[in-house]
Amino acid sequence: MDMTAKTVLITGASRGIGAETARVFAAQGARVGLMARSDGAIKTLAAEIGEQAVALPCDVTDYASVAAAVAAFGPVDVLINNAGVIEPISHLATADPAGWGHAIDINVKGVFNGMRAVLPAMIAAGGGSILTISSGAAHNPIEAWSHYCASKAAANMMTRCLHLENAGDGIRAIGLSPGTVATQMQREIKASGINPVSELAWEDHIPADWPARALLWMCSADADEFCGHEISLREDAIRARAGLV
């Protein structure tokens, strides 16, 4: 899909799905804004990609920081809410309240902050796409993942609310549940050894460029039927439509 002259803002762009998404969209001509707390990592990635990429150090839990990054980047055609954490993995009875709350700040407030920061200009421009990384954990309880399950369920509901409120303004709100992906997060899950997900072999996970390529397809009219909903990369039919075969 040709993304020439399109602007794409990606949270959590320093590694994993976020970094691969930046590479995939830039390869199709997009100007990409790389948002993350890891200043050095996004600057390295921006240098790798070239002049199409802009490093935007940012804390997604702080609205002022997100708004400043959006203002520095300029009008956004596509926002990809990718920033998210799985730590601290812990049972509810022993969970650290501060750590649990910080995960909610990133996984929930970070999604809201991104949406809120880009929406006014996006609406004024006649529309745009807001794509949010979700998870099967949004729909099913998983041992020691109360923070992650709750936060992904909240992010899924925000996508649905955004569609309800702003589909008429040309806003395409879609969630993507990629399944398990071969990223650092899966290494953290593996190290916990707590639930069945931690027992999966590395080769069971899909490569990070699969969700990145799916996100690119989600910007096309072929994905319009999923606006207000969540797409699962576990489905063979979706993989085929996204070119992941």
N, C-alpha and C positions, 0 to 999 in steps of 0.2 A: 504494500500500500504506500503510495507516494505521500509523504508528510512534508514536502517542501513548503517553506513559508509558514509552517505551523509551529507553535510554541508548546512545549510539554514540560510541566513541572513535576518532579518526582521526589517524594519524601523517602527518607531512609535509603538514599542513593549511594551510600558508601560501599556497599557490598551486596552479595546475594542477588535476589530478584531485582532490587532497585538498580544495581550497577548494570546488570544484564539488560534491563529495560532501557536504560540510557543508551547503551550501545546499539540496541536494535532500532530504536526510534531515530537516533542520529544517522544510522546507516540508510534510513529511508528519507533523509533530508531535513528532519526536524531540528529546531534549536531546542536544546534540553537544559533545564535548570536543575542542578544537583543539590538537593537539600539534605543535610545531615549535621550532626554535632561533630563528626570526625572531620575537622578542617583539612588535615593533611591528606586523608584518603580521598575526599572529593576533589581536591586540587590535583592529585595524581591522576584520577580518572578523567578530569576535565582536560588535562594535558594529553592524555592518551587519545581521547576522542578528537580534540582539536578545537578550532575556533567556534564550532557549533555549540560547545558546552560551556556552561557558566557554573562555577562553584559558589554555592550560597550557604555558608555556615549558618546553622539555624537549630533552635531547640523547639521541636513541634509542640511541646507542652506549654509553651509561652506564646500567647496570641500575638503580642507585640513583635516578637522575634519572627514569627511566621509572616505577619503583615509587612514587616520591613523587607523580608526576602522577596515577597511577591512584588512589592513596589520596585525593588531593585531590578527584578527580572523583566517586568513589564506585563502587558495583557497576556492572559493564558488561554490557549485553546483546549488543552487537555491537562487535568490534574490527576496524578496517580498517587493515591494515598496508600503508600507501601510501608511506612515506618511502623514497626511493631516489635515487641519483645515477648519472650516466653519465660524468662527468669523473673522472679524466683519461683521455681517449680517446688511446690510444697502442699501438703495436706492443709485443709482449712484450720484444723485444730492447732497446728504449729506454725502457721504462716506468719511471716513478719509483716505487721500492718503497714509499715512505711514502704517496704518493697512491693507489697500487694497494691498499695495505692499508686505507687510510681508506674507500675505496669498499666494500670487503668488510665493514668494521665497520658501515657504515650499512645496506647491502643485506642482510646476513646476520645479524649480531649484533642489529641493530635489530629484525628480525622475531622472532628468538628472545626478545629482551627484552620485547617487547610480549606475546607469547604467554605467557611465564612469569609476567609481572606480573598478568595478568587471570585466568589459569586456575583458581587455587584457589577464588576467590570465585564464578567462573562455574560450576564443578563443584558447589560447595555449593548454588548456587541452582537446580540442575537442568538447566543447559545454557545455550547461547548460540551465537552465530555468530562465527567468526574467518575473515575474508576477507582474502586477501593478493594484492596486485598482482604478477602474474608477467609473462612476456614470451615471445614466440617465441624470444628469445635463450636461453631456458632449455633449448632442445632442438636448437639449431643454432649452430655456430660462426660468428662474424661478425668480420671483420677489424678489429683494433685495439680489440675489445671483450672481451678475455679476462676482465677483472674483472667486467664486466656479465653476460656469459654464465655464468660460474662462479657468481656470486652468485645469479642468478635460478634456476639449476638447483638450488642449495642451498635456496632459499626454497620451491621446488616440492616438494622432498623433505621439508622440514619440515611442509608441509601434509599430505602423505601419512602421515608419522609421527604427526602429531597425530590424524588420523582413526583410524589403527590403535590408538592408545593410549586415546583418549577419546571415540570415537563412542558408546560405551556409556554415557557420562556425559551425553549430550545435547549434546555439542559438535559443531557443524556446521562443518567445516573445508573451505573451497573456495578455489581460486586463480582469478584472472581475468587472462587474457592479452588486453589491449585492442587490440593492434595499435598502429599509430603514431597518436599523439594530438597535436593542435595545442596544445602547451604550450612552456614555456621550454626543456625538455629537447630538443625537436626543433630549436630554434634553435641549441643547442649542437652537436647532431649535424650540422646543416647547415653550421655554421661549420668543422667539422673537415675536411669534404671528402674523407674517407678511403674510405668504403665505399658500396655502393649505396643504403643508407638515407639517406645524406647528400645523395643526388641527387634525392630525391623532392620534388615541388612541394608548397607549403604546402596547396593544396587537396586533396592526396591524403590528408591526415590527418583523422581524425574529430574532432569537437568534444569538449571535456573533459566535457561533461555526459552524453555517451553512456556511458562507463564508470561515471559516478556513478549514472545511472539503472539500469544493469545491476547494480550493487552493491545497490541497493534491491530489485530483483527477486530477487537471490540470497538475501535474507533471508526469502523466502517459501517455503512448502512446495513450490511448483512447481519449485524448484531442488534439492530434497532428493536427487534421483537423482545429482547431481554431487558430493555430499559425498565428500571424499577425492580429488577430481580437479581438473582445471583446465579452465575454460570459456574458449573463444576467441570474441572478438567479431568475428573475421573470418568466422564462419559465419553465413550468412543465417538459418538456422533459429533460432539463438540470439538474433540481433537481433530476430527476430519475437516470440519468447517474452518478451523483455525489453521489448517495446513500442518498439523503435528502428526503426520503419519509417515 
